[in-house]
Structure formats: structure tokens, C-alpha cells
Amino acid sequence: MIRKQILRYTANQRTNHWLVAILFFMAGLSGLALFHPALFWLNNLFGGGPWTRILHPFMGVVMFVFFLGLVVQFWRANYFIDNDRLWLRRIDRVMKNEEEGVPAIGKYNPGQKLLFWTLLLCMVALLFTGLVIWRAYFSEYFGITTIRWAMLLHALAGFVLILSIIVHIYAGIWIKGSVNAMLHGWVSRAWAKKHHELWCREVTREERPRSDPPLSKKG
Ligand code: HEM
């Protein structure tokens, strides 16, 4: 029997994703509270200044660990394939919602893939620079110049991460059905075919009766 719905995310993957999202907001807001006096009021969310300073690095480390869970599961699906280059060259058509001449893509589009690797880079940078500037445990092992550079890079990586997540959330809302997939796990066959045709063919291949002709390629 051919099912109308396709599973895009398992319950474990969804739980993992939303835990990272919650931790991102907690680590992000506490980080902003420590970043500039104008944002100091945000520390009220975490029990005051000292608590914010104590909790922020722990929230960051936990976020990193859960994020690694996403990386392990989605790593392969974010490798670039040949069609991705053409898709990027035709980005103007994608933005205009045109389908003509836009190549079929896999589980993620090149924009999502670029974002994935950017997130990973930011997370790794935040972890290492964060350890260097973690006064309570590690800063004593580093010189003041290293600590200053680490602080600058930490703020920079945090800034890029926040911007990337704003783009990520916007894109998720823009492509109707995406947020639902991350909430409930399922997408319609039509959604999969429209947005991720190669992935759709891959996951539905086993379901088609042997006599079926293969799905034709888009020009
Ligand atoms: C409120 C915040 C967030 C929303 C609304 C959101 C929404 C989504 C949606 C809808 C998808 C599914 C996209 C698809 O299947 O095509 C997704 C995937 C994903 N999200 Fe989020 N997300 C949020 C926060 C985050 C954060 C903070 C991170 C990590 C720092 C993150 C990392 C990912 C990753 C790695 C994927 C899989 C896509 C890939 O591997 O390329 N998300 N998100």
C-alpha cells in the first residue's frame, strides 16, 4: 500500500531539535545579558547577575552536546550534491517560487545545508572560546591576550549564530509544512515531491510496485 504521508523526523529527532532550540534561547538570552549593560535587565530571567554568569556556560555546554546529537543524525543529509550547485545558481527562480529549471534536491536544500555547516562552525567556535573565557574553571590556564581574543571570537560566533537562527526560523515559516514536520514528524507526499524531490523518490522507492515506471527528472 502506498502511504500519503512520509515520516521526515522521528520522535527522538524532534525532541532533540526542540531541546536545542530551548537551550539556544536560554544560552542566547543569558549571553546577551552579559554582553552589554543595555541588555543587563535580561539577567532577571535567570535569577540575577551572578546566577546568569554561573548558568550561561553550563547552558552553552549542554546546548553543544544536544546539538552534536543533531549533527550525528543529519550530517550525511547535509553533504552537497551536484544538483545543489545548479540550485544555487538558480536561486533567483527559487526566491520567486518558480519551479521551471530548478533542479530536484535531496532531504535538504543547499541553503539549509550552508546553514547547517555555519551552525556547526559557530557552535564549535563558541565551545572552544567559551572554555577559554570560563573564569571559574579554565581561564587561569590562558594568558590575557588569548582570553581577549577568545572573548571577541565568542561574541562574533554568538552574533553569527543568532543571525543564522533568525534566517532558519524565517525559512521554516516561509516553507509551509516545515514547522509542522518538526512538530509532528510527518509531511505529505506532495510536500516532499515539491520541496525535496530526490529525497521523496528515495524514501518512496521501496513502496512502489515493481512494475511502476521511475519518476521522471525535472529539467
Ligand atoms: C524556535 C526556533 C526554531 C525553529 C522554529 C526551527 C524550525 C525548524 C524546522 C521547521 C526544521 C525542519 C526543516 C525541514 O525539514 O526542511 C528544522 C530543522 C533543523 N533545525 Fe531548527 N528550528 C529552531 C531552532 C533551531 C536551533 C536553535 C538549531 C541549532 C542551533 C536548529 C537546528 C536545526 C537543524 C540542524 C535542523 C535540520 C536541518 C539540517 O540538518 O539542515 N534549529 N528547524
Residues whose N, C-alpha, C, O or C-beta is under 5 A from the ligand:
A	BS01	HEM	V20 A21 F24 L70 F74 K107 Y108 Q112 K113 F116 L119 I165 I169 G172 S178 V179 A181 M182
